[in-house]
Amino acid sequence: MSSTTGALCPHCGWPDGAEPYQVVSRHPTATGHTLWSRCACGSLQMRVADERGTRVVSRGGPAAAHPGPPVR
């Protein structure tokens, strides 16, 4: 995963400021909470919400398409 400061997902353009496409988990912290979510393209994101607001601080790449069962 790499750090991000952009306003859009670099993979699909989903706005970082929008509601997460899918929430995976939410964890309280001393200053707010950490939210793991998936973008519309499938990339995993870590969002931090604290007194400074909510922001994407790390994200992975889109999930690879499932290849399906092996051909025999």
C-alpha positions as a Markdown table, in Angstrom:
| # | Residue | x | y | z |
|---|---|---|---|---|
| 1 | Met | 0.0 | 0.0 | 0.0 |
| 2 | Ser | 1.1 | 3.5 | -0.6 |
| 3 | Ser | 0.3 | 6.8 | 1.0 |
| 4 | Thr | -2.1 | 9.1 | -0.7 |
| 5 | Thr | -3.0 | 12.7 | -0.5 |
| 6 | Gly | -5.1 | 12.9 | -3.7 |
| 7 | Ala | -8.8 | 13.8 | -3.8 |
| 8 | Leu | -9.6 | 10.9 | -6.2 |
| 9 | Cys | -8.8 | 7.2 | -6.3 |
| 10 | Pro | -5.9 | 6.9 | -8.8 |
| 11 | His | -7.3 | 3.7 | -10.1 |
| 12 | Cys | -11.0 | 4.6 | -10.8 |
| 13 | Gly | -11.6 | 8.2 | -9.9 |
| 14 | Trp | -14.0 | 7.6 | -7.0 |
| 15 | Pro | -13.8 | 10.7 | -4.8 |
| 16 | Asp | -11.9 | 10.2 | -1.5 |
| 17 | Gly | -14.4 | 12.6 | 0.1 |
| 18 | Ala | -17.4 | 10.5 | -0.8 |
| 19 | Glu | -18.8 | 7.8 | 1.4 |
| 20 | Pro | -16.8 | 4.6 | 1.2 |
| 21 | Tyr | -18.2 | 2.2 | -1.4 |
| 22 | Gln | -18.0 | -0.7 | 1.1 |
| 23 | Val | -17.0 | -0.6 | 4.7 |
| 24 | Val | -14.9 | -3.6 | 5.7 |
| 25 | Ser | -14.2 | -2.7 | 9.4 |
| 26 | Arg | -14.2 | 0.2 | 11.8 |
| 27 | His | -11.9 | 0.5 | 14.9 |
| 28 | Pro | -11.9 | 3.2 | 17.6 |
| 29 | Thr | -8.7 | 5.0 | 18.4 |
| 30 | Ala | -7.7 | 7.5 | 21.1 |
| 31 | Thr | -8.4 | 10.4 | 18.8 |
| 32 | Gly | -11.3 | 9.1 | 16.6 |
| 33 | His | -11.4 | 5.9 | 14.5 |
| 34 | Thr | -9.8 | 4.0 | 11.7 |
| 35 | Leu | -12.0 | 2.8 | 8.9 |
| 36 | Trp | -11.0 | 0.0 | 6.4 |
| 37 | Ser | -13.0 | 0.2 | 3.2 |
| 38 | Arg | -13.1 | -0.9 | -0.4 |
| 39 | Cys | -13.3 | 1.6 | -3.2 |
| 40 | Ala | -15.6 | 1.1 | -6.2 |
| 41 | Cys | -12.7 | -0.5 | -8.1 |
| 42 | Gly | -12.0 | -2.9 | -5.2 |
| 43 | Ser | -8.8 | -1.3 | -3.8 |
| 44 | Leu | -8.5 | -1.5 | 0.0 |
| 45 | Gln | -8.3 | 1.9 | 1.7 |
| 46 | Met | -7.4 | 2.9 | 5.2 |
| 47 | Arg | -9.2 | 6.0 | 6.3 |
| 48 | Val | -8.5 | 8.0 | 9.5 |
| 49 | Ala | -11.2 | 10.1 | 11.1 |
| 50 | Asp | -10.1 | 12.5 | 13.9 |
| 51 | Glu | -10.3 | 16.2 | 14.8 |
| 52 | Arg | -8.8 | 17.1 | 11.4 |
| 53 | Gly | -11.6 | 15.3 | 9.5 |
| 54 | Thr | -11.7 | 12.0 | 7.5 |
| 55 | Arg | -9.0 | 11.2 | 5.0 |
| 56 | Val | -7.6 | 8.3 | 3.0 |
| 57 | Val | -4.1 | 7.6 | 4.4 |
| 58 | Ser | -3.2 | 4.4 | 2.6 |
| 59 | Arg | -4.6 | 2.4 | -0.3 |
| 60 | Gly | -3.8 | -0.7 | -2.3 |
| 61 | Gly | -4.4 | -1.5 | -5.9 |
| 62 | Pro | -7.6 | -2.9 | -7.4 |
| 63 | Ala | -8.4 | -6.5 | -6.7 |
| 64 | Ala | -7.5 | -8.8 | -9.7 |
| 65 | Ala | -10.4 | -10.4 | -11.4 |
| 66 | His | -11.0 | -13.9 | -10.1 |
| 67 | Pro | -9.7 | -16.3 | -12.8 |
| 68 | Gly | -12.4 | -18.9 | -12.2 |
| 69 | Pro | -11.9 | -22.6 | -12.0 |
| 70 | Pro | -9.0 | -24.2 | -13.8 |
| 71 | Val | -9.7 | -25.5 | -17.3 |
| 72 | Arg | -9.2 | -29.2 | -17.6 |
